[in-house]
Amino acid sequence: MSWIISFFVGLMCVVLGFSPVASANPLFPKIPSLDEASIDELIGHLEDGTVTSVDLVHAHMQRTWQVNHLLHAVSEINPDAPRIARSLDLERAEGRVRGPLHGIPILVKDNIATMDKMNNTAGSLALVGATVSREATVVSKLRDAGAIILGKAAMGEWAQCRSRKASSSHGWSAYSGQVFGAYYPEQDPSGSSSGSAVAVSVGLAVGSLATETSGSIVNPGEKSNVVGIKPTLGLTSRSMVIPISVRQDTVGPIARTVKDAAYILSAIVGNDRYDNWTLAQPFKDKREYSKACNYLGLKGARVGVPRNGIDYFLDNTTTAIMESFTEALRIMASAGAIVIDDANFPAFDFPAFSRNASIVLDTDFVAGLSEYLSLLGTNPHDVHSLQDISRFTKSDPREEYPRRDTYVWDRELARNITNESAEAWLAYQANLVMGGEQGVLGALDRFDLDALVMPTFASFHLPAIAGLPIITVPLGFYPADTPLVMNLKGDMVSVAPNIPFGIAFIGRAWSEETLISLAYAFEQRTMVRRRVKAHITPDFELRVSKQSTMQSSRATAHLFEHDASMQQVITSHATAAGKGRMNFLREKFWSFYRSLELVS
């Protein structure tokens, strides 16, 4: 898929008047590099007319064209994005600004449904071409806030819930290929929100939406040197998000800064009649999480370190992380925080956690998947259950079965219980106790804490089963003398020099303001993200002037009002590009362009 996206983006950039040759020298040097630009900085340039949203869309598309064939972070580009950007520019010119996300390009993970020309696949070929009966509520909220849905972020197929870890790899899917981290050659990006994190890290979008069941926002976030917020269960709607577990799934933002993540989170929270869990929110007023970004947020805060939840996961790859973590605690103390060490969980039984969690996830997935598939508008592969998905996967060689097994599905289908069975209910109740009073809530209450702080790699297990919030912030990077460690499958690098790692703040339900305040204060005192540049990064930057903006706007209109004039160019390129490639890639190429209404 990445070579198709690269061609499409390159072609659009040529038509729109941009050279496909990258430039690191924008005409306005004061405009920040797009791999570091914040929403506040971009708002300033949008307001003073230095750039337009059309410019932002074109620049991010060009950057995708440069590196997506190496990183595979973006599965699809939204063909309507330039037209939407132009409409939002007109709104701004008329004095109608919807909020801080007005005209800002955002990617959404490929399991979050959009009602447009893009697919919603969870990385599976079984869902290519399927349409949805309604859009994910979080996407509609983004649109209402003025964000531009730039495209879909690639992900680990079925949110890493198909194969054993040694049989597949983080960020791989049959639809998008293998996502790679940008900080070391063939870096394991972690998963499953791999593309959401990698794309934001190298400036292929300003921010992204991701999902987490157990670690899938915070783990890719730390490995891509970005900020990720896993919200309280019920703070954001999961309606029309391909599910794993109704009792654990959350949708949250990934961004390069805490404040940017707070802006995106503010846009997507709220009640939704399609997701009853959101009705438990204790507030009715609109949340503005960016107001929690306080440089003095650590002053007087009581922050605890649950060592028994950290020590269990320590090995010879975590020494550098723990050294940086110790320094982070010192920085927090110097900022006025009261750091309580050994603020341990009352109990930490990881084997019991694993047993109960597998029962909950297995039974929820079987039921939730069938419900999601029942809501499809069109279903070209006629899949209605996990059994159907399994049969499709095992029969289509592009899904790489049995080299990438279906162990998780086979286990799920072998269980003779449902998510309404007594065994599943008891496992869920045990999880709530383990993650709550015996875990995070027990430690918070016993030591009268505002939050817990942990290295990100150890942070996510108990909050996942208890539905509690986490925010990960960059902490450091593996040093130059770090030996390489491969992933379990042996096809990607998990530990190596310059690969990032993070620190996580964990709190009670609905405590996002507190966590954002703490994380922001730490981020602003350390600015870790800027210490190491990614190994792979695009160098195309905004090149704008009044003349180029006007030309690009006219070119956008020309592109989408005169689609037929491009047909011959696309057809001839596709014929040449198709030679020597697998049939399924050619089919995907034509399917993709037909979806753009560029090929009759």
C-alpha positions in Angstrom: 0.0 0.0 0.0 2.8 2.5 0.8 4.0 2.7 -2.9 0.5 3.5 -3.9 0.2 6.2 -1.4 3.6 7.6 -2.4 2.6 7.8 -6.0 -0.8 9.3 -5.2 0.6 12.0 -2.9 3.5 12.7 -5.4 1.0 13.1 -8.3 -1.2 15.4 -6.3 1.7 17.5 -5.3 2.8 17.9 -8.9 -0.7 18.9 -10.0 -0.9 21.3 -7.1 2.3 23.0 -8.1 4.7 21.5 -5.6 8.0 20.0 -6.7 8.4 16.4 -5.6 12.0 17.3 -4.7 12.2 18.0 -1.0 13.3 21.3 0.4 14.5 22.0 3.9 14.6 25.8 3.3 11.1 27.3 3.7 10.6 30.8 2.3 9.7 31.9 5.8 12.4 30.6 8.2 10.2 31.6 11.2 7.8 28.8 10.4 8.8 25.8 12.6 9.8 22.5 11.1 6.7 20.3 10.7 8.3 17.5 12.8 8.2 19.9 15.8 5.5 22.5 15.0 2.9 22.8 17.7 -0.8 23.6 17.3 -0.3 27.0 18.9 2.5 27.9 16.5 0.4 26.8 13.5 -2.6 28.7 14.8 -0.4 31.9 14.8 0.6 31.4 11.2 -2.9 30.5 10.1 -4.3 33.7 11.8 -1.7 36.0 10.3 -2.1 34.5 6.8 1.5 33.2 6.6 0.1 29.7 5.8 -3.3 28.3 5.0 -4.8 24.9 5.9 -4.4 24.0 2.2 -0.7 24.6 2.6 -0.6 22.4 5.7 -2.4 19.6 4.0 -0.1 19.8 0.9 3.0 19.9 3.0 2.0 16.9 5.1 1.1 15.0 2.0 4.5 15.8 0.5 6.2 14.6 3.7 4.2 11.4 3.5 5.3 10.9 -0.1 8.9 11.2 1.0 9.1 8.6 3.7 6.0 6.4 3.8 7.6 3.8 1.6 10.2 3.4 4.4 8.0 3.7 7.5 4.5 2.4 6.2 2.9 4.6 8.9 0.0 5.9 6.7 -2.4 3.4 5.2 -4.5 5.9 3.2 -4.6 9.6 2.3 -8.0 11.2 2.4 -8.7 12.4 -1.2 -11.1 15.0 0.2 -8.5 16.6 2.5 -7.5 19.4 0.1 -11.1 20.4 -0.6 -11.9 20.3 3.2 -8.9 22.4 3.9 -10.0 25.0 1.3 -13.5 25.1 2.9 -12.0 25.7 6.3 -9.7 28.4 5.0 -12.8 30.2 3.7 -14.5 29.9 7.1 -11.4 31.4 8.7 -11.3 34.2 6.2 -15.0 35.0 7.1 -14.1 35.1 10.8 -15.7 31.8 11.7 -13.1 29.7 13.6 -14.3 26.6 15.3 -11.5 26.3 17.8 -7.8 25.4 18.1 -8.1 22.4 15.7 -9.6 24.5 12.9 -7.8 23.6 9.7 -5.3 21.3 11.5 -4.4 17.9 9.7 -5.1 14.8 11.9 -4.7 11.1 11.1 -7.1 8.5 12.6 -6.2 4.9 13.3 -7.5 2.4 10.7 -10.0 0.9 13.1 -11.9 4.1 13.6 -14.6 4.4 11.0 -14.9 7.4 8.7 -17.8 8.0 6.3 -15.8 9.1 3.3 -13.7 7.5 0.5 -11.3 5.8 2.9 -11.4 2.2 4.1 -11.8 1.1 7.7 -10.0 -2.2 7.9 -8.2 -2.8 11.2 -5.4 -3.9 8.9 -7.4 -6.8 7.5 -8.1 -7.4 3.8 -11.5 -8.9 4.9 -12.8 -5.4 5.5 -11.4 -3.7 2.4 -14.2 -2.1 0.4 -16.7 -2.4 3.3 -18.7 0.7 4.2 -20.2 1.8 7.5 -23.7 2.8 8.4 -22.5 5.7 10.5 -19.2 7.4 11.3 -17.3 7.0 14.6 -18.5 9.6 17.0 -14.9 10.7 17.8 -14.3 11.4 14.1 -17.5 13.4 13.8 -16.4 15.4 16.9 -13.1 16.1 15.2 -14.8 17.3 12.1 -17.1 19.5 14.1 -14.0 21.0 15.8 -12.6 21.9 12.4 -9.9 19.3 12.2 -9.0 17.9 8.8 -9.0 14.1 8.6 -5.8 13.8 6.6 -5.9 10.0 6.3 -5.7 6.7 8.1 -2.8 5.6 10.2 -1.6 2.0 9.8 -1.9 -0.4 12.7 -1.1 -3.8 13.9 -3.7 -6.1 12.3 -6.8 -6.5 14.5 -5.0 -4.4 17.2 -2.4 -7.2 17.7 -5.2 -9.6 18.7 -4.7 -12.3 16.1 -1.3 -14.0 16.6 1.2 -15.1 19.2 3.9 -12.5 19.7 6.5 -14.8 18.3 4.4 -15.5 15.2 3.7 -11.9 14.1 5.1 -8.4 14.8 4.0 -5.1 16.2 2.5 -2.9 13.4 2.2 -5.5 10.7 -1.0 -5.9 8.7 -1.9 -7.5 5.4 -3.4 -4.2 4.3 -0.6 -1.8 5.1 2.5 -3.9 5.5 5.0 -3.5 8.3 5.2 -0.2 10.2 8.7 0.7 11.3 9.8 3.0 14.0 11.8 6.0 12.8 14.6 6.1 15.4 16.7 3.0 14.2 16.7 0.9 11.1 14.0 -1.7 11.1 12.9 -0.5 14.6 10.0 -2.3 16.3 7.3 0.5 16.6 5.4 -1.3 19.3 1.7 -1.6 18.8 -1.0 -1.6 17.9 -1.3 2.1 17.3 2.0 2.0 15.5 1.2 4.2 12.5 -0.5 6.8 14.7 2.7 7.3 16.7 5.3 7.0 14.0 3.5 9.4 11.6 3.1 12.1 14.3 6.7 11.7 15.4 8.1 12.6 12.0 5.6 15.2 11.1 3.3 13.4 8.7 0.4 14.9 10.7 0.0 17.3 13.6 -1.7 14.7 15.7 -3.6 11.5 15.5 -6.3 9.4 17.1 -5.3 6.0 18.5 -6.9 3.2 20.5 -5.8 1.3 23.5 -7.0 -1.9 25.1 -3.9 -2.6 27.0 -0.9 -0.5 26.1 -1.6 0.3 22.5 -1.4 4.1 22.9 1.3 4.5 25.5 3.7 1.8 24.2 3.9 3.1 20.6 3.9 6.6 22.0 7.1 6.0 24.0 8.8 4.2 21.2 8.2 7.1 18.8 9.2 9.8 21.3 5.7 11.4 21.5 2.9 12.0 24.0 0.0 9.6 24.2 -3.1 9.9 26.4 -5.1 6.8 27.3 -8.3 8.3 28.7 -10.5 7.0 31.5 -12.9 4.3 30.1 -16.0 6.2 29.1 -14.5 9.6 28.5 -14.4 9.1 24.8 -16.9 7.2 22.7 -16.0 3.8 21.1 -19.0 3.8 18.7 -18.0 2.6 15.3 -14.5 1.7 16.4 -13.6 -1.9 15.6 -13.5 -3.4 19.1 -11.5 -5.7 21.2 -13.1 -5.2 24.5 -16.1 -3.0 25.5 -14.7 -3.2 29.1 -11.2 -1.9 28.2 -11.1 -0.1 24.8 -10.5 3.6 24.8 -9.8 6.2 22.1 -7.2 8.8 22.8 -4.8 11.3 21.2 -1.2 11.1 20.2 0.8 14.3 19.6 4.3 15.8 19.9 3.5 17.9 23.0 1.2 17.5 26.0 -0.7 20.6 25.1 -1.4 19.4 21.6 -2.6 16.1 23.0 -4.8 18.1 25.4 -6.3 20.1 22.5 -7.2 16.9 20.6 -8.6 15.2 23.7 -10.9 18.2 24.4 -12.4 17.8 21.0 -13.4 14.1 21.3 -14.7 13.8 24.8 -18.4 13.8 25.8 -21.6 11.7 26.1 -22.7 9.5 23.2 -26.0 7.7 23.0 -24.3 5.0 21.0 -21.9 4.2 23.8 -23.5 3.9 27.2 -20.2 3.9 29.0 -19.9 7.6 28.2 -23.0 8.4 30.2 -21.1 7.7 33.4 -19.0 10.9 33.0 -19.4 13.0 36.2 -19.4 16.3 34.3 -21.7 17.8 31.7 -19.7 21.0 30.8 -17.3 21.1 27.9 -13.8 20.0 28.9 -10.9 22.2 28.0 -7.9 20.2 29.0 -5.3 22.6 27.6 -6.1 24.9 30.5 -4.5 22.2 32.7 -1.1 22.8 31.1 0.6 24.5 34.0 4.4 24.9 34.3 4.0 24.8 38.1 1.8 21.7 38.0 4.3 19.6 40.0 4.5 22.0 42.9 3.0 20.4 46.0 1.8 17.3 44.0 2.1 14.0 45.8 3.5 11.5 43.3 4.1 7.8 44.2 6.3 5.2 42.8 4.9 1.6 43.0 8.2 -0.3 42.9 6.5 -3.7 43.1 4.7 -3.0 39.8 8.0 -1.9 38.2 10.5 -4.5 39.5 8.5 -7.4 38.1 9.4 -6.3 34.5 13.0 -5.3 35.0 15.7 -7.1 32.9 19.0 -6.4 31.2 17.3 -4.1 28.7 15.8 -1.7 31.3 19.0 -0.4 33.0 19.1 2.8 31.0 15.4 3.4 31.4 15.7 3.1 35.2 18.6 5.5 35.3 16.6 8.1 33.4 13.6 7.4 35.6 15.6 8.1 38.7 16.8 11.4 37.3 13.1 12.2 36.4 12.1 11.7 40.0 14.9 14.1 41.1 13.6 16.7 38.6 10.1 16.3 39.9 11.2 16.8 43.4 13.2 19.9 42.4 10.0 21.3 40.9 8.2 21.0 44.2 6.6 17.6 43.9 6.5 15.3 47.0 7.8 12.0 45.7 6.8 9.0 47.7 9.0 6.0 46.9 7.8 2.4 47.5 4.2 3.5 47.2 3.4 0.0 46.2 0.3 -1.7 44.9 -1.3 -3.6 47.8 -1.1 -6.7 45.6 0.5 -7.4 42.3 -0.2 -10.9 40.9 0.7 -10.7 37.2 -0.1 -14.3 36.4 -3.6 -13.9 37.8 -3.9 -10.7 35.8 -3.0 -12.5 32.6 -5.5 -15.3 33.2 -8.4 -13.0 33.9 -7.6 -10.5 31.2 -7.5 -13.2 28.5 -11.0 -14.4 29.5 -12.4 -10.9 29.4 -10.7 -9.9 26.1 -11.5 -13.2 24.3 -15.2 -13.2 25.1 -15.6 -9.4 24.5 -13.9 -9.6 21.1 -16.2 -12.4 19.8 -19.3 -10.5 20.8 -18.1 -7.0 19.9 -16.8 -8.0 16.5 -20.1 -9.5 15.4 -22.0 -6.4 16.6 -19.6 -4.1 14.6 -19.9 -6.3 11.4 -23.7 -6.1 11.7 -23.5 -2.3 11.4 -21.6 -2.3 8.1 -23.4 -0.6 5.2 -21.8 -2.9 2.6 -19.9 -6.1 3.3 -18.2 -7.3 0.1 -16.5 -10.3 1.7 -19.6 -11.4 3.5 -18.0 -11.6 6.9 -20.3 -11.5 9.9 -18.4 -13.2 12.8 -15.0 -14.1 14.0 -15.5 -17.5 12.4 -15.9 -15.8 9.0 -12.9 -13.5 9.6 -10.8 -16.6 10.5 -11.8 -18.5 7.4 -11.1 -15.5 5.2 -7.7 -15.0 6.8 -6.7 -18.6 6.5 -7.7 -18.8 2.8 -6.1 -15.6 1.5 -2.4 -15.9 1.0 -1.9 -12.2 1.4 -2.7 -12.6 5.1 0.4 -14.7 5.4 -1.2 -17.6 7.3 0.1 -19.9 8.8 3.4 -18.0 9.0 1.5 -15.5 11.0 -0.8 -17.7 13.0 -4.3 -17.2 14.4 -3.6 -18.5 17.9 -5.6 -15.8 19.7 -8.7 -16.4 17.5 -8.4 -20.2 17.8 -8.3 -19.8 21.6 -11.3 -17.5 21.6 -13.4 -19.7 19.4 -12.5 -22.7 21.5 -14.0 -21.2 24.7 -17.5 -22.4 25.5 -18.5 -19.2 27.2 -19.7 -15.7 26.1 -19.0 -12.3 27.6 -22.3 -12.7 29.5 -21.3 -16.0 31.1 -20.6 -16.3 34.8 -17.0 -17.1 34.2 -16.4 -14.0 32.1 -18.2 -11.8 34.7 -16.2 -13.2 37.6 -13.0 -12.6 35.6 -14.0 -9.0 34.9 -14.9 -8.4 38.6 -11.5 -9.9 39.6 -9.8 -7.5 37.2 -11.6 -4.5 38.7 -10.4 -5.4 42.2 -6.9 -6.2 41.0 -6.5 -3.0 39.0 -8.5 -0.9 41.5 -8.4 -1.4 45.3 -5.5 -4.0 45.1 -3.7 -1.9 42.4 -3.8 1.7 41.3 -6.6 3.0 43.5 -5.2 1.1 46.5 -1.8 2.8 46.2 -3.3 6.2 45.5 -5.5 6.0 48.6 -3.1 4.4 51.0 -0.4 7.1 50.4 -2.8 10.0 49.7 -1.4 10.5 46.2 -2.4 12.7 43.3 -0.8 10.3 40.8 1.5 7.3 40.3 4.6 7.6 38.1 6.2 4.7 36.4 8.4 3.9 33.3 5.9 3.5 30.5 6.9 -0.1 29.8 5.6 -1.1 33.2 2.7 1.2 33.5 -0.3 0.1 31.5 -1.4 -3.3 32.8 -3.5 -2.4 35.8 -5.0 0.8 34.4 -6.1 -1.2 31.4 -8.2 -3.6 33.5 -9.5 -0.9 35.8 -10.4 1.6 33.1 -8.0 4.3 34.5 -6.1 7.0 32.6 -2.5 7.2 31.7 -0.4 9.8 29.9 3.1 8.9 28.5 5.7 11.6 27.9 9.2 11.2 26.4 11.8 10.3 29.1 15.0 9.4 27.2 16.8 7.3 24.7 19.0 4.2 24.8 22.7 5.2 24.9 25.2 4.8 22.0 26.7 1.6 23.5 23.4 -0.3 23.8 23.5 -3.8 22.4 20.8 -4.7 19.8 17.9 -6.8 21.0 15.5 -8.2 18.4 11.8 -8.7 18.9 10.4 -12.2 19.6 9.8 -12.9 16.0 13.3 -11.9 15.2 12.4 -9.6 12.3 12.7 -6.1 14.0 14.9 -4.3 16.5 13.4 -3.7 19.9 16.3 -2.2 21.7 19.2 -0.2 20.2 21.0 3.1 20.4 18.7 6.2 20.2 15.4 4.2 20.5 13.2 6.3 22.8 11.4 5.4 26.0 8.9 7.2 28.1 7.5 8.0 31.6 3.9 7.5 32.5 1.6 9.4 34.9 -1.4 7.3 36.2 -4.4 8.5 38.1 -8.0 7.9 39.2 -10.9 7.9 36.9 -11.7 11.3 35.3 -8.4 12.8 36.6 -7.1 13.8 33.2 -6.7 17.4 34.2 -4.4 16.4 37.0 -2.3 14.1 34.9 -2.0 16.6 32.1 -0.8 19.3 34.6 1.8 16.9 36.0 2.9 15.7 32.5 3.1 19.2 31.1 5.2 20.5 34.0 7.6 17.6 33.6 7.8 18.0 29.8 8.5 21.7 29.9 11.4 21.1 32.4 13.0 18.4 30.3 12.1 18.8 26.6 13.4 15.3 26.0 11.8 15.0 22.7 14.2 17.4 21.0 17.4 15.7 22.2 17.6 13.1 19.5 16.4 13.3 15.9 14.7 10.4 14.2 16.8 8.2 11.9 14.3 8.6 9.1 12.5 12.0 8.7 11.2 13.9 5.8 12.9 17.2 5.0 10.1 18.9 3.0 8.9 22.0 4.9 6.3 24.7 4.3 7.2 26.9 1.4 4.5 29.5 1.2 3.8 33.0 -0.1 0.6 34.8 -1.1 1.2 33.7 -4.7 1.9 30.1 -3.9 -1.1 29.9 -1.6 -3.4 31.3 -4.3 -1.9 29.0 -6.9 -2.3 25.9 -4.6 -5.9 26.8 -3.9 -6.7 27.1 -7.6 -4.9 23.9 -8.3 -6.9 22.1 -5.6 -10.1 23.2 -7.3 -8.7 22.2 -10.7 -7.7 18.7 -9.4 -11.1 17.8 -8.1 -13.2 19.5 -10.6 -11.4 18.1 -13.6 -10.7 14.5 -12.5 -11.1 13.1 -16.0 -8.1 15.0 -17.3 -5.9 13.0 -15.0 -7.2 9.6 -16.0 -4.7 9.0 -18.8 -1.7 9.9 -16.7 -2.8 7.7 -13.8 -3.6 4.8 -16.2 -0.3 4.9 -17.9 1.6 5.1 -14.6 -0.4 2.3 -13.1 0.3 0.1 -16.1 4.0 0.6 -15.8 4.0 0.3 -12.0 2.1 -2.9 -12.1 4.7 -4.8 -14.1 6.4 -7.4 -12.0 4.3 -6.7 -8.9 1.8 -9.1 -7.3 -1.7 -9.1 -8.6 -3.2 -8.0 -5.3 -1.1 -4.8 -5.3 -2.4 -3.9 -8.8 -6.0 -4.6 -7.6 -5.5 -2.4 -4.6 -4.0 0.3 -6.8 -7.1 0.4 -9.0 -9.5 0.1 -6.1 -7.8 3.0 -4.4 -8.1 5.3 -7.4 -11.6 4.3 -8.2 -12.4 5.3 -4.6 -11.1 8.8 -5.5 -13.4 9.0 -8.5 -10.3 9.5 -10.7 -10.8 6.4 -12.7 -14.0 5.6 -14.4 
